[in-house]
Amino acid sequence: MKTKLLFLTTFLSFALSFAQTKISGKVTYRNKGVGEVNVTLKDTYDGATTDANGNFSFETSEKGNKSLTFTHPKYIDVEKPVVIESQEVSVNTELKEQINEIDAVVVSAGSIEASDRKRATALLTPIDIYTTAGADGQISSALTYLPGVQKVGETEGLFIRGGTGTESKIFMDGSLINNYFSNSVPGIAGRDRFNTSLFKGNIFSSGGYSALYGQALSGALMLESVDLPDQSSYDLGFSPIFLNAGFQKLSDNKNSSFGATLGYSNLKLMQEVFNFNTNFSEAPQGLNADFNFRIKTKSGGFFKYYGMYDSNRMGVKVPSLEPENDFSSVNLKGKNTYHNVSFKQKFGKYLLNAGTSYSFNRSDLDFSTQKNDLETGNTKLLSDGNYINFKAVLERKINKISALRGGFELNSTSEKLNFNDFVNKHYKDLISSAFVETDLGFSNQLSAKIGVRAEHSSYLGKSNIAPRFALAYRLAKDWTTSFAYGLFYQNPESRYINGPANLDFQQSQHYIFQIQRATDGRSLRLEAFYKKYDDLLKVKNLPYVDGQNQYVQTADNNNGYGYAKGAELFWRDKKTFENIDYWISYSFLDSKRDFMNYPVSLKPNFASEHTISAVAKRFVPKWKTGFNLSYTYAKGRPYYDIATNEESQYYVRKEGSLRDYNALNFSVNYLPNLGKKDAKAFTVLVLSVSNILGSKNVYGYNFSMDGARNSAVVPPVNTFVFVGAFISFGVDKTQDAINNNL
């Protein structure tokens, strides 16, 4: 019996062993073995996991036609048919990378994005802007603490990488904002017209921007307005220089909202307290109001409207540089209205973004001279501008990280200008544009953006085609590199077109290379760029008072040219020090231009060779307080006294360098109701001191007609102190403040 049992056991074991079939193989990706891949015989428990070299092996008693599955989180699942008989089965498999919207590398050369989609690497969100000392809550001011943006205090605009302030454009929900800055007088920069809290995110491009945007030689700022508020609220803000109030009402079904704000500002009280450099004969003051409504569609789309109105006025009186006069004065009355409508909706596999905007701007300037308290001369400059922009973009996703989009844009301009009855013009232009662009995600390591934009100007009677290209590649886990190239066109500035001239589009070419390392809480960006300018505007003097050497500059030709090249560094760290967020930026700029009234190629008077900025923020929960510091250093910019000789040719009569720019700023934000769970109002008290060391910065010089006398262009005040309170009723934003280290 024992012998029979032993024989039976041996027989069964042999039979079972004979019935087992070995399945083996290798799993690879780009000819390299992939470990940790789960290999399973479908609908069975048989399988194995690949080793570090991608090899696997297991045995099965299954027979017939089966399927073998290969799964790994980073790769697309593969299923292969196999026939299992008595012989060993060998199966080799090549995997394809799983395209993942989160893991995929993003083209970022020349741009910084701060939005809901990019929270991990967000830069300059609204809370960042409000807590940046010296930014005064203005988006444009906060951007000067980023690399590539020059600190130019005497005029408004974003001066990007050797470009003028007019060579950058600002968009709201895709539509162009004409006259983003308030009206002002020569030597004093206009302020942002738009409240920072209106926007939930932004994309700032200092070069190589998307084909969806045009008419900017240097850069673009794309602002995205907020959607529905979390709940209804009432807001109040007050300080010695302004008072404003507003509300947002959310519907009961939380699918729509509407709101409005009203504000008034006047600098007269601060002028009495501080020793101003500028003699304001009429203190700057302004009145502004806005209204908005937002509707969320059933399928998740949005319809938004925003409208605003503002008026401002000021008067400045300065000693005259001409011996025949004692004083020169300029008085301003400005009005502006802006309306923006946007619509965003999905239609099956397509996403439609459409929007239109209208802007009206009036600037009424009155220049006068006085001698012995009597007016000896008067010049009036009145300009009215009507601007309409319409844009539609249709987008279709190809896969998770690839998309195709295209559309068209219309930009209508109608400007009337009267200059002392000598120049009386009506400038009209319609720029029609079409564009197409594709995002190509080849893998999580490689992606590209390719686009082209075509434009036609009715005034110039000419067209252009501008290709754009960008490529991004992940070098290692946290390291990426990007390259961008683009051709950009822009019409000559209409304010210089006072008569017939054979003009063409101005153009620039951008070459940008970037290396970036982004980890949790830290970001490092290194960027190098080269810009080539062609067909820049040149002007000539047109005399308007015979025999008195008084001229107005008018467009002459497009023979200007130039270049700008440089390198930039940006480092931001939220992780190393507890409750401390800081960043450091450095820009090197080498630029020369022959444009406007420059007689030869010169370094632009708005371009500084070296700029360093540092921002630090420390939030102390125990004290309910945030402390903010910022510092900016910029090497002295060049200045020129450009005059005309007897042949009406320009020449440099005097030149030099300004003193280096320095400014240390400080602000404190205190939250009185921090930690009160039942708080029905959220309050922030703000104390801000700009240029606390009192550095006497100089922005440039004005020269007399004969060049014998000059006066420095300086800030209206060296050191300015702001104290204010902001209260929101009906909404508690305390936790947001804590999370964002306000």
C-alpha positions in Angstrom: 0.0 0.0 0.0 2.8 2.4 0.9 4.5 1.7 -2.4 1.2 2.4 -4.3 0.6 5.7 -2.5 4.2 6.8 -3.2 3.8 5.9 -6.9 0.5 7.7 -7.1 1.9 10.9 -5.5 4.9 10.9 -7.8 2.7 10.4 -10.8 0.3 13.3 -9.8 3.2 15.6 -9.1 4.8 14.7 -12.5 1.5 15.3 -14.3 0.9 18.6 -12.5 4.4 19.7 -13.3 4.0 18.7 -16.9 0.8 20.8 -17.1 2.5 24.1 -16.0 3.6 26.5 -18.8 6.2 29.1 -18.3 5.5 32.6 -19.5 8.5 35.1 -19.6 9.6 38.2 -21.3 10.9 41.8 -21.0 9.1 45.1 -20.7 10.9 48.2 -22.1 10.4 51.9 -22.7 12.6 53.5 -25.3 14.8 50.4 -25.3 15.3 50.5 -21.5 13.9 47.9 -19.1 11.1 49.1 -16.9 10.7 47.8 -13.3 7.6 47.5 -11.1 5.3 46.7 -14.1 2.4 44.3 -13.1 2.2 41.5 -15.7 -1.1 39.5 -15.3 -2.8 36.7 -17.2 -6.3 38.3 -17.7 -9.1 36.8 -15.6 -6.7 34.7 -13.5 -4.5 35.1 -10.4 -1.4 34.2 -12.4 1.3 36.8 -13.0 4.5 38.6 -11.9 6.2 42.0 -11.4 9.1 43.0 -13.6 12.5 43.4 -12.0 14.8 46.5 -12.3 15.8 45.4 -15.8 12.2 44.8 -17.0 12.4 41.0 -16.9 9.5 38.8 -15.7 8.7 35.1 -15.5 5.8 33.0 -14.1 4.1 29.7 -14.6 0.5 28.9 -15.3 -1.7 25.9 -15.8 -4.1 27.8 -18.1 -4.4 26.6 -21.7 -5.7 28.1 -24.9 -6.2 31.7 -26.1 -5.6 34.2 -23.3 -4.6 37.8 -22.9 -1.6 39.2 -21.0 -1.9 42.7 -19.4 0.9 45.1 -18.5 0.1 47.9 -16.1 2.1 50.8 -14.5 0.9 54.2 -13.3 3.3 56.1 -15.6 2.5 54.1 -18.7 -0.5 53.3 -20.9 -1.9 49.9 -20.1 -1.0 47.2 -22.7 -2.9 44.0 -23.5 -1.4 41.3 -25.7 -3.0 38.0 -26.9 -1.1 34.8 -26.1 -1.7 31.1 -27.0 -0.8 28.8 -24.1 0.0 25.2 -25.0 2.7 22.9 -23.7 5.6 25.0 -24.8 7.2 28.0 -23.1 5.7 31.4 -24.1 8.0 34.5 -24.5 6.4 37.9 -24.7 8.3 41.2 -25.0 6.4 44.5 -24.7 7.3 48.2 -25.5 5.4 50.6 -23.3 4.1 54.1 -24.1 4.2 56.9 -21.6 0.9 57.8 -19.8 0.2 61.4 -20.8 -0.6 63.2 -17.6 -1.7 66.8 -17.4 -0.1 67.2 -14.0 3.2 65.5 -14.7 3.6 66.9 -18.2 6.3 69.5 -18.8 4.9 73.0 -19.7 6.4 75.5 -22.1 7.4 78.5 -19.9 10.2 80.3 -21.6 9.5 84.0 -21.2 6.3 83.6 -19.1 5.3 83.4 -15.5 1.8 82.1 -14.7 -0.2 82.7 -11.5 -3.6 81.1 -11.6 -5.8 78.4 -10.3 -4.2 76.0 -12.8 -0.7 76.7 -11.6 -1.0 77.0 -7.8 2.1 74.8 -7.3 4.4 77.4 -9.0 2.1 80.4 -8.7 3.9 83.8 -8.8 2.3 87.1 -8.0 -1.2 86.0 -7.2 -3.5 88.9 -5.9 -2.5 88.1 -2.3 1.2 88.4 -3.4 0.6 91.8 -4.9 -1.3 93.2 -1.9 1.5 92.0 0.4 4.5 93.2 -1.6 5.8 96.3 0.1 6.2 99.2 -2.3 3.7 97.8 -4.9 0.8 99.9 -3.4 -1.5 97.0 -4.4 -1.0 97.7 -8.1 -0.3 94.8 -10.5 2.0 96.8 -12.7 4.1 98.0 -9.7 4.4 94.4 -8.3 5.7 93.2 -11.7 8.7 95.5 -11.3 10.0 93.1 -8.7 10.2 90.3 -11.3 13.2 89.9 -13.7 13.0 91.6 -17.0 10.8 94.6 -15.9 12.6 97.9 -15.6 11.9 100.4 -12.7 10.8 103.5 -14.6 9.1 106.0 -12.3 8.4 109.0 -14.5 5.9 107.4 -16.8 3.4 104.6 -16.7 3.7 101.3 -18.6 5.6 97.9 -18.4 9.1 98.5 -19.7 10.2 95.0 -20.6 13.7 93.9 -21.7 14.7 97.1 -23.4 11.2 97.9 -24.7 9.2 101.1 -24.1 6.1 101.2 -22.0 3.9 101.2 -25.1 5.5 98.0 -26.4 3.7 95.9 -23.8 -0.1 95.2 -23.8 -2.5 94.2 -21.1 -5.5 91.9 -21.7 -8.6 91.1 -19.5 -10.2 87.7 -20.2 -8.6 87.7 -23.6 -9.7 91.2 -24.7 -7.3 94.1 -25.0 -7.5 96.9 -22.4 -6.8 100.2 -24.0 -5.7 102.9 -21.5 -5.0 100.5 -18.6 -3.4 103.4 -16.7 -5.0 106.6 -15.5 -4.4 109.9 -17.3 -1.4 111.9 -16.0 0.9 114.8 -16.7 4.5 114.6 -18.0 7.0 113.4 -15.4 4.3 111.7 -13.2 3.3 108.1 -13.9 -0.3 107.2 -14.1 -1.7 104.5 -11.8 -3.5 101.2 -12.5 -7.2 101.9 -13.2 -8.2 98.3 -12.3 -8.6 96.9 -8.8 -6.2 93.9 -8.2 -9.0 92.0 -6.4 -10.9 91.9 -9.7 -8.5 89.3 -11.0 -8.0 85.7 -9.8 -4.8 85.0 -11.8 -2.5 86.2 -14.5 0.0 85.1 -17.1 2.9 87.6 -17.5 5.1 87.1 -20.6 8.3 89.1 -20.9 8.8 87.7 -24.4 7.9 84.9 -26.8 4.2 85.1 -26.0 1.3 83.2 -27.6 0.0 83.8 -31.2 -3.4 84.6 -29.6 -2.0 88.0 -28.7 -0.5 90.7 -30.9 0.4 94.3 -31.4 3.2 94.2 -28.7 6.9 94.2 -29.5 8.0 93.4 -25.9 5.6 91.5 -23.7 2.0 90.8 -22.7 0.1 90.6 -19.4 -3.0 88.4 -19.5 -5.4 89.0 -16.6 -8.2 86.5 -15.7 -11.2 88.0 -13.8 -12.8 86.2 -10.9 -15.8 84.0 -11.2 -18.6 83.8 -8.7 -17.9 84.9 -5.1 -18.2 82.3 -2.4 -20.9 84.3 -0.7 -22.5 87.8 -0.6 -20.4 90.5 1.1 -20.0 94.2 1.7 -16.7 95.9 1.6 -15.4 99.2 3.0 -12.0 100.8 2.7 -10.8 104.1 4.0 -7.6 106.0 4.6 -6.4 109.7 4.6 -6.3 109.6 0.8 -9.2 107.5 -0.3 -12.6 106.2 0.6 -14.4 103.3 -1.2 -17.2 100.9 -0.7 -18.7 98.0 -2.6 -20.8 94.9 -2.4 -21.1 91.5 -4.1 -24.5 89.7 -4.1 -24.6 86.0 -4.8 -27.9 84.5 -5.9 -29.7 81.9 -3.8 -28.9 79.1 -6.3 -25.3 80.3 -6.5 -25.3 80.4 -10.3 -25.1 84.2 -10.7 -23.9 87.3 -8.9 -23.7 91.1 -9.3 -21.8 93.8 -7.5 -20.6 97.4 -7.6 -18.0 99.7 -6.0 -17.6 103.4 -5.6 -14.5 105.3 -4.6 -13.0 108.7 -4.2 -9.3 109.7 -3.7 -7.6 113.0 -2.9 -4.0 113.6 -2.1 -4.5 117.1 -0.6 -4.2 116.0 3.1 -1.0 114.0 2.5 0.4 117.0 0.6 -0.1 119.1 3.7 1.7 116.5 5.9 4.6 115.5 3.7 7.3 117.5 2.1 6.4 116.9 -1.6 9.0 117.4 -4.3 6.2 118.3 -6.8 4.3 121.5 -6.3 0.7 120.5 -7.0 -1.3 123.6 -7.7 -4.3 121.2 -7.6 -3.8 118.0 -5.6 -4.4 114.8 -7.6 -8.0 113.5 -7.1 -10.2 111.0 -8.7 -13.6 109.5 -8.7 -14.2 105.9 -9.8 -17.1 103.5 -10.0 -17.7 100.0 -11.4 -20.4 97.4 -11.9 -20.3 93.7 -12.7 -22.4 90.7 -13.1 -21.6 87.0 -13.7 -23.7 84.1 -14.8 -22.8 80.4 -14.7 -24.4 78.3 -17.4 -25.9 74.9 -16.7 -23.0 73.2 -18.5 -20.3 75.0 -16.4 -19.7 78.0 -18.8 -19.5 81.6 -17.7 -20.9 84.9 -19.0 -19.3 87.9 -17.4 -19.7 91.7 -17.6 -17.5 94.4 -16.1 -17.9 98.1 -16.6 -16.1 101.0 -15.0 -15.9 104.8 -15.1 -13.2 107.1 -13.6 -12.3 110.7 -13.8 -9.2 112.4 -12.4 -7.6 115.8 -12.3 -4.5 117.5 -11.1 -2.3 120.6 -11.6 1.4 121.0 -11.4 3.4 124.2 -11.2 7.2 124.3 -11.6 9.9 127.0 -12.1 10.4 127.7 -15.8 13.7 126.8 -17.4 13.3 129.7 -19.9 14.5 133.1 -18.6 11.5 134.9 -20.2 9.1 133.1 -17.8 8.9 132.6 -14.1 6.8 129.4 -14.0 5.4 126.7 -16.1 2.1 125.0 -15.3 0.1 122.0 -16.6 -3.5 121.2 -15.6 -5.1 117.9 -16.4 -8.8 116.8 -16.6 -9.2 113.1 -17.6 -12.2 110.8 -18.1 -12.3 107.1 -19.0 -14.9 104.4 -19.3 -14.3 100.7 -20.0 -16.7 97.8 -20.6 -15.8 94.1 -21.0 -18.1 91.2 -21.9 -16.7 87.7 -22.0 -18.3 84.3 -22.7 -16.8 80.9 -22.1 -18.7 77.7 -23.0 -18.0 74.1 -24.0 -19.8 72.6 -27.0 -19.1 68.9 -27.0 -15.3 68.5 -27.6 -14.9 72.3 -28.3 -14.3 75.2 -26.0 -15.4 78.7 -27.1 -13.9 81.8 -25.6 -15.3 85.0 -26.9 -15.2 88.6 -25.7 -15.5 92.2 -26.6 -14.4 95.4 -24.9 -15.0 99.1 -25.4 -13.0 101.9 -24.0 -13.4 105.7 -24.2 -10.6 108.0 -22.9 -10.4 111.8 -22.8 -7.3 113.7 -21.8 -7.6 117.5 -21.5 -4.2 119.1 -20.9 -3.6 122.8 -20.4 0.0 124.1 -20.5 0.7 127.7 -19.6 3.6 130.0 -18.6 3.6 132.9 -16.2 5.8 136.0 -15.8 5.1 138.3 -12.8 1.9 136.5 -12.1 0.7 137.1 -15.6 0.0 134.4 -18.2 2.5 134.7 -21.1 1.6 131.7 -23.1 -1.0 128.9 -23.3 -1.1 125.6 -25.1 -4.0 123.2 -25.1 -3.9 119.5 -25.9 -7.3 117.7 -26.1 -7.5 114.1 -27.2 -10.5 111.7 -27.4 -10.1 108.0 -28.1 -12.7 105.3 -28.8 -11.5 101.7 -28.9 -13.4 98.5 -29.7 -11.9 95.1 -29.4 -13.6 91.8 -30.4 -12.0 88.3 -30.1 -13.1 84.7 -30.5 -11.1 81.6 -29.9 -12.2 78.0 -30.5 -10.2 75.2 -28.9 -10.3 71.5 -29.2 -8.4 69.1 -27.0 -6.4 66.4 -28.9 -5.4 64.5 -25.7 -4.8 65.4 -22.1 -1.9 67.7 -22.9 -2.4 68.5 -26.6 -4.8 71.0 -28.1 -5.6 72.9 -31.2 -7.0 76.4 -31.1 -7.7 79.2 -33.6 -9.7 82.4 -34.0 -9.8 86.0 -35.1 -9.6 89.4 -33.5 -10.8 92.9 -34.5 -9.3 96.0 -33.0 -10.8 99.4 -34.0 -9.3 102.7 -33.1 -10.8 106.2 -33.5 -8.8 109.1 -32.1 -9.4 112.8 -32.3 -6.6 115.2 -31.3 -6.4 119.0 -31.2 -3.1 120.6 -30.4 -3.5 124.4 -30.0 -5.5 124.5 -33.2 -2.2 123.7 -35.1 -2.7 120.0 -35.2 -6.2 118.8 -35.7 -6.4 115.2 -36.6 -8.8 112.2 -36.7 -6.9 108.9 -36.7 -8.7 105.8 -37.7 -7.5 102.2 -37.9 -9.0 98.7 -38.0 -6.5 95.9 -37.3 -8.0 92.6 -38.2 -6.2 89.4 -37.1 -6.4 85.7 -37.5 -4.4 83.1 -35.7 -4.0 79.4 -35.1 -1.9 77.6 -32.5 -1.3 74.1 -31.3 0.0 72.6 -28.1 1.8 69.3 -28.8 2.5 67.0 -25.9 4.8 64.3 -27.3 5.4 62.9 -23.8 5.6 64.0 -20.2 9.1 65.0 -20.9 8.7 66.9 -24.2 6.1 69.4 -25.4 5.9 72.2 -28.0 3.7 75.2 -28.9 3.5 76.2 -32.5 1.5 79.1 -33.8 1.1 81.8 -36.4 -0.7 85.1 -36.4 -1.6 87.3 -39.4 -2.7 90.9 -39.2 -3.9 93.7 -41.5 -4.0 97.4 -40.7 -6.4 99.5 -42.6 -4.5 102.7 -41.8 -1.1 101.3 -43.0 -2.7 99.4 -45.8 -0.3 96.5 -45.1 -0.4 93.0 -43.7 2.0 90.8 -41.8 2.5 87.1 -40.8 4.1 86.3 -37.5 5.2 82.7 -36.7 5.7 81.7 -33.0 7.4 78.5 -31.7 8.3 77.2 -28.3 9.7 73.9 -27.0 10.1 72.4 -23.5 12.0 69.4 -22.3 12.4 67.9 -18.8 16.0 67.3 -18.1 15.5 65.5 -14.8 12.7 65.1 -12.2 12.6 68.8 -11.2 14.6 70.4 -14.0 13.1 71.6 -17.2 14.4 73.7 -20.1 12.5 75.8 -22.6 13.3 77.6 -25.9 11.0 80.1 -27.6 11.2 82.1 -30.8 8.7 84.6 -32.2 8.2 87.4 -34.6 6.1 90.3 -33.3 4.6 93.3 -35.0 3.1 96.6 -33.7 1.7 99.7 -35.4 3.7 103.0 -34.9 2.3 105.0 -32.0 -0.7 107.0 -33.3 0.1 110.0 -31.1 3.1 110.8 -33.4 1.1 110.5 -36.6 0.2 114.1 -37.3 0.4 114.1 -41.1 1.0 112.0 -44.1 3.9 109.5 -43.8 4.9 106.3 -45.5 4.9 104.0 -42.5 5.0 100.2 -41.9 4.7 97.8 -39.0 7.4 97.9 -36.4 8.8 94.5 -35.7 10.9 92.5 -33.2 12.3 89.0 -33.1 12.6 87.1 -29.7 15.0 84.3 -28.9 14.6 83.0 -25.3 16.3 80.1 -23.5 15.3 79.1 -20.0 16.3 76.5 -17.4 14.0 76.1 -14.4 13.9 73.9 -11.3 10.6 73.7 -9.4 10.1 71.8 -6.2 7.6 72.0 -3.4 7.9 75.5 -2.1 10.9 76.5 -4.1 11.5 77.8 -7.7 14.6 78.7 -9.6 14.6 80.3 -13.1 17.5 81.2 -15.3 16.7 82.9 -18.6 18.8 84.4 -21.4 17.3 86.3 -24.3 18.1 88.2 -27.5 15.7 90.7 -29.2 16.2 92.3 -32.6 14.2 95.4 -33.6 13.5 96.5 -37.1 11.4 99.3 -38.7 11.2 101.3 -35.5 9.5 104.7 -35.7 11.6 107.8 -36.4 10.2 111.3 -35.8 11.0 114.8 -36.9 10.2 118.3 -35.4 7.3 120.2 -36.9 7.4 123.9 -35.8 4.0 125.2 -34.6 5.1 128.8 -33.6 7.3 130.4 -36.3 10.5 132.0 -35.0 10.0 130.8 -31.4 11.7 127.3 -31.6 8.5 125.5 -30.5 7.9 122.2 -32.1 5.7 119.1 -32.1 7.2 115.7 -32.9 5.6 113.9 -35.8 6.2 110.6 -37.5 8.7 110.6 -40.3 9.7 107.0 -41.3 10.3 103.5 -40.1 14.1 103.4 -40.5 14.8 102.8 -36.8 16.4 99.6 -35.5 18.0 98.2 -32.3 18.7 95.2 -30.1 18.4 94.0 -26.5 20.1 91.0 -24.9 20.6 89.9 -21.4 20.3 87.3 -18.7 18.0 87.0 -15.7 17.7 85.0 -12.5 14.7 84.4 -10.2 14.7 82.5 -7.0 11.6 82.1 -4.7 11.5 80.1 -1.5 8.5 79.4 0.8 9.9 76.3 2.5 13.3 76.9 4.1 12.1 79.3 6.8 8.9 78.8 8.7 6.2 81.4 7.8 8.7 83.2 5.6 8.2 83.7 1.8 11.0 85.5 -0.1 12.2 85.9 -3.6 15.3 87.5 -5.3 15.5 88.6 -8.9 18.4 89.9 -11.0 18.4 91.3 -14.5 21.3 92.1 -16.8 20.3 94.2 -19.9 22.5 95.3 -22.8 20.4 97.4 -25.2 20.8 100.0 -27.9 18.4 101.7 -30.2 18.2 104.2 -33.0 14.5 105.3 -32.9 12.3 108.3 -32.3 14.6 111.4 -32.2 17.8 109.5 -31.4 20.5 110.8 -33.9 22.5 107.6 -33.6 22.2 104.2 -31.9 22.1 104.9 -28.1 21.4 103.0 -24.9 17.7 103.8 -24.3 17.1 106.3 -21.4 14.6 103.9 -19.9 17.0 100.9 -19.7 19.1 100.1 -16.7 22.0 97.7 -17.2 21.7 95.9 -13.8 18.6 95.6 -11.6 18.3 93.6 -8.4 15.1 93.2 -6.4 14.4 91.3 -3.1 11.1 90.7 -1.5 10.5 89.1 2.0 7.3 88.4 3.9 7.0 87.1 7.4 3.6 86.1 9.0 3.4 85.8 12.8 0.1 83.9 13.7 0.5 84.7 17.4 0.5 88.4 16.7 -2.0 88.2 13.8 0.4 90.3 11.8 2.3 90.1 8.5 5.6 92.0 8.0 6.8 92.7 4.5 10.0 94.1 3.1 11.2 94.9 -0.5 14.3 96.4 -1.9 15.2 97.5 -5.4 18.6 98.6 -6.8 19.0 99.7 -10.4 22.2 101.0 -12.0 21.8 104.6 -13.2 20.1 104.9 -16.5 21.5 107.1 -19.3 20.0 110.5 -20.0 20.3 112.7 -23.1 19.7 116.3 -24.1 18.8 116.0 -27.8 18.5 119.2 -29.8 18.2 120.2 -33.5 20.8 122.1 -35.5 20.2 124.7 -38.2 19.5 122.0 -40.7 16.8 120.6 -38.4 18.9 117.5 -37.7 19.0 115.9 -34.3 22.2 115.7 -32.2 23.1 114.9 -28.7 23.9 118.2 -26.9 24.6 116.6 -23.5 24.5 113.1 -22.0 25.4 111.3 -18.8 24.2 108.7 -16.3 21.7 109.1 -13.5 22.6 108.2 -10.0 21.8 104.6 -9.1 18.3 103.9 -8.0 17.7 102.6 -4.4 14.5 102.0 -2.5 13.7 100.0 0.6 10.0 99.6 1.4 8.2 98.3 4.4 4.6 97.3 5.2 2.6 95.7 8.0 -0.8 94.0 7.8 -2.7 93.4 11.0 -5.8 91.2 11.3 -7.7 92.1 14.4 -10.3 89.2 14.2 -7.8 86.5 13.4 -8.9 83.2 15.0 -12.5 84.1 15.8 -14.6 81.4 14.2 -17.8 83.3 14.6 -16.4 86.5 13.0 -18.9 88.3 10.8 -16.4 90.7 9.5 -12.9 90.4 8.2 -10.6 93.4 8.8 -7.1 94.2 7.6 -5.2 97.3 8.9 -2.3 98.3 6.7 0.7 100.5 7.4 3.1 101.0 4.4 6.2 103.1 4.1 7.8 103.5 0.7 11.5 104.4 0.4 12.0 104.4 4.2 15.6 105.5 3.9 14.6 108.6 2.0 16.9 107.9 -1.0 16.8 110.9 -3.4 16.1 109.1 -6.6 16.3 110.9 -10.0 14.3 109.7 -13.1 15.8 112.1 -15.6 16.3 115.7 -16.6 14.4 118.4 -18.4 16.5 120.9 -20.4 15.9 124.5 -21.5 15.7 125.3 -25.2 19.3 126.4 -25.3 20.5 123.6 -23.1 22.0 126.0 -20.5 19.6 125.1 -17.7 18.1 121.8 -16.5 15.9 120.4 -13.8 15.7 116.9 -12.3 12.7 114.7 -12.8 12.1 113.2 -9.4 9.3 111.3 -7.6 6.5 113.5 -6.2 7.7 112.6 -2.7 10.8 110.8 -1.5 9.2 108.9 1.3 5.5 108.2 1.5 3.5 106.7 4.4 0.1 105.0 3.9 -2.3 104.0 6.6 -5.6 102.3 5.7 -8.3 99.8 6.8 -10.2 97.3 4.7 -13.3 95.6 6.1 -15.4 92.9 4.5 -18.9 92.3 6.1 -20.7 89.0 5.7 -17.6 87.0 4.7 -14.7 85.7 6.8 -11.5 85.5 4.8 -9.4 84.7 7.8 -8.5 81.2 6.8 -7.5 82.4 3.3 -5.2 85.0 4.9 -3.6 82.3 7.1 -3.1 79.9 4.1 -1.6 82.6 2.0 0.6 84.0 4.8 -0.9 87.5 4.6 
